[in-house]
């Protein structure tokens, strides 16, 4: 089992941090994907709301060179910035509903000279890219400067893509699992290789299996909830590559939980083995007993793969 660095232990501590029931209520909706904002001279001092979520990347692209970026509590964010924009990755110390002011100033002296955002921590969603433009400028100011701004914006997007690739686009348990950091530091784990079985019709065979459980947290309504994860090393006995497309955890009474997320490094080729991971959240009392994990692939239709005997620490 890997020995974790202090940075990895910090990530685990943030993951297991309890929810604060007194936190401000989160917004009911959130503009995800790409959002376009146009600034005008009379908007000075007006805060523009942008949804963020711990662990998810939000990028800001501007059509003018950025001079200074001020983020309240900057130590709670991973911030990468250049003249064309910036990329934020909020940490899990931020509470749902919290509003964090961020001010961006521009170098060219044109109005508006800066813009203020209110970064609103949403419980599940985030704006992934915010493109900000100011009022159209005279044709004389266009040309070479515009081309440079576009090139810098493309570079910012490439940096963002590299960051997301390194984290496998996942948060929580799955981000740690993808970086091989899961297993210690407040997260309990259990070797369930011997207990996991599958019916004869499976295309995949379980080679090894391990389950994980976070500390108990308190959610809305005083419910005690836990985060659970299952990691399986699977052998593909079929004739086609196998790519994970979805997963469901089935409880002892037949109840089903749709997983929060699923992770797979690459498709499992015929005759080869590969790892997959899934993450689910449920009440503390519901997390006891023996479960079955149902997996669905992109390449095949039908009932999918089923693995029985899944238990958690």
N, C-alpha and C positions, 0 to 999 in steps of 0.2 A: 504494500500500500504506500503511495507517495507521501513524503514528508512535506508539509505545506510551509511556504514562506510566510513572513509576517503580513505581506500584502494579501496573500490568499486567505489567511485567518481573518483579516479585516473584512474581506468580502463575505465570508461566512457569517461573521458577527452582524453585518448589515442585513444579510438575508434573513436572519432569525430575529431581528429586532421587532418587538411587539408593536401592534397597531395602536395608535392613540385614539380612543373613542371621542376625545374632545376636539379632534382636528376639525377644521372648517369643512363644510360640505363641499364635495367636488362638483364641478359643473355637469349638467345633465348631458351635454353634447360636446363634440370636439371635431374640429376640421382636421382630418387626417390626410395623408398623401401630400400633394404639393399645394401650397397656399400662396396666392398672389396678393400683395399689399402695395398700394400706391400712396405715397406721402404727399401732402400739400403743405404750403407755408402756414396755413392757419391751424395745423395739427400740433404745433409746438406744445409740449407738456402733456399731451394726451397719451395715455398708456394703451397699447394695443395688446389684446389678450392672445396668447399662444399656448396651446396645451402641450405639456411635457409629461413623461412617465419615467420613473426610475429604471435605468438600464437601457432605455430606447434612445436612439440617436435622433437629434433634431438639428438640421443644418439651416443657416441663414445666409442667403446670397444677396449682395447689394450691387447696384449699378454705379456706385461711386466708391472711391478708396476709403477704407475704414481707418480712422485715426486712433480711437480709444474705445475699449469695451469695459464697462463697469457692471459686474454682477454681484448682487448682495449674497454674501456667504459663498464666495467663489470656491472655497475649499471643498464644498459639497458637490462640485461639478468637475468633470473632465472637460477642459476647454482647449480646442485647437483653433487658432485664428490666423488669418493673413489679411492682406489688404482688400481682398474681394469678399470676405465673409468669415464665418466662424461655425464650428460644430460643437454642440453641447451633448454630453452624456450625463444625466443627473444620477446621483448616488441614491442608495436606499435610505439615507438619513432624512430625505425629504418626505413630508407627510402629505397624504391625499388632501386636496383642497387648499394647500398652502400656495401663496402667491409670492413670487420672487421677482423683484424689479430688476431690469437689465436696461442699461442705456448704452447706445452705440453712437459715437460721434464720427463725422466725416471730415476728410482732409481738405476738400476743395473750397470750403467757405460758402458754398451756395446754401440757400434756404430750402428746407429746414436743415439746420446745422447738425442736428442729432435726432434720434428717435428713441422713445422709451417703450419697452415691452413689459407686460405683466405675464410672467411664466407661471401658468396655473397647473399644479400637479394633479393630473387626472388619474383615476384608479386603474385604468386599463389601456388608454389610448394616448397617442401623441401625434402632433404635426411632424411629418418626417422631413419636409423641406419648405422653407418660407422664403419666397423671392420678393425682395423689396425694391421698388423703383420710386423715384421722385417725379415731380411734374416734368413734362417733356422739356428738354433744353434746346436752345437755338441750334440750328444746323451747324454753325461754326464750331461748336464745342464737341461735335461728333467726330468720327473718323478713327484716327490711330488710337486715341484713348479708349474708345468703345471696344475696339478689337482687343486691346490689352485686358480690359475688364472681363470680356467673355473668356479669354484664355485663363485668367486667374480663377474665374468661376468654375471652369471645367476642372482645374487642378484641385479646387476645394471638393468638388464632387468625387474626384478620384480618391482623395484622401479619405473621404467618408466611406467609400466603398471598401477600401482596404481595412478600415477599422471594423466595419460590419463583418467582413470575411473572417478576420482574426477571431471575432467573438461568435462566429457561426450564426449571427442574427438572433441569438437567443439571450434570455435573461434568466435570473434566478438559478435554480438547480441546473438547468440545461446549459447555461453559460459556463458554470464551473465544471460540468461534466465534459463539455467540449474541449476545455483547456486542461483536462485531467487533474483538476484541483479538488474533486469531491471525495469526501471520505473521512475527514477529521475536522477538528476545530469547532465542535458544537453540533455537528451533523452526525447522527448515529447511522451505522450501516450494518448490513446483515448479508452473509453469503447464503443465497437460496438456490444454488446450483442443483443440489440433490432433490429439492422438493418440486422444482418446476418441471412439468411434463407437458406433452402435446399429443393430440390425437393422430392416428396414422395418416390422415389425409393432408397433413401439413406439408408445405413445400420447404419450410424452414425448420431446422432442428436446433434446440437450445444447447449450446456448448458450455456456457457459464452464465450465471445470473447473480445480480446483487441488488439489494433494495436499500433505500435511504429514507430517513425521517428527520425533519427539522424540529426545533423546539416549538412548543405550543404558543400560539399567538392569540390575541383576543380581537375578534372582528366586530362588526356592527351588531348590535343586539346582544352584546356580551357572550357571543358564541366563542367557544374555544376551537380553533382550527389548526391543522398541521399541513405542511407541504410534504408530499411523498414523491419519490422518484424510483423508477426501475430501470436498470441497465442490463441489457442482454447481449451476449455474444452469440450470433446466429450463423449456422451453416446453411447455405443454399444448395439443396439437393435437386433443384429443378433444372430446366434447360434455358431459362430466361433470367436476365438481371432482375433484381428485386429492389424496389425503391419505396420507402415508407411514405404513405399518403395520409394516414389517419389512424387513431387508436382510441379504444374505449376500455375502461377498467370496469369489470363486472363484479359486484359484491356477492356475499354468501347467499343472499335472498334474491338474487337476480337483478338487483338495482344497478344502474349504470351511471358512471361518471365520465363525461367527456374530458379528455386530458387538456391541461392548460397549454401544453406545447409538446412537440416531439422533435427529436434530434437524430440525425444520421449523417455521418461524415461523407459517405459516398455510397452509390448503389452496390449491393452485394451481388457479385458475378456468380454464374453457375459453378458449383464446385468449390467456391471460396466462402470465407466467413467474414463477418463484419459486425460492428456494434450499432445498436440503436438505444435511445433513451427516451422515456416519457415522464411527464411530471403532472401531478394532480393535486388538488386541494380539497379537503373534506373536514367535517367535524371530527374532533378528537375521538368520540365514541364510535363513530362509523369506521374509523381507520383500523379497527381490530378485526381479526378473522382472516380467512383465506380467500383470495381473489383470483379472477381469471383476467388475462390481458388479451384483447382481440386487436389484431393489427390488419390494416388494409393497405394494399400496394397500389401503385400507379399503373402497373403493367397488367394486372389480372383483375377480373371481375369475379363475383361469387362471394362465398362466406369469409374469405380471408384466412389468416393464421390465428390460432388460439393457443394460449399457453396457460395451463392451470397450475395451482399450487403456489401462487404469489403471496408472500406474507411480508410484513414490514417490521422493523425493529420495535 
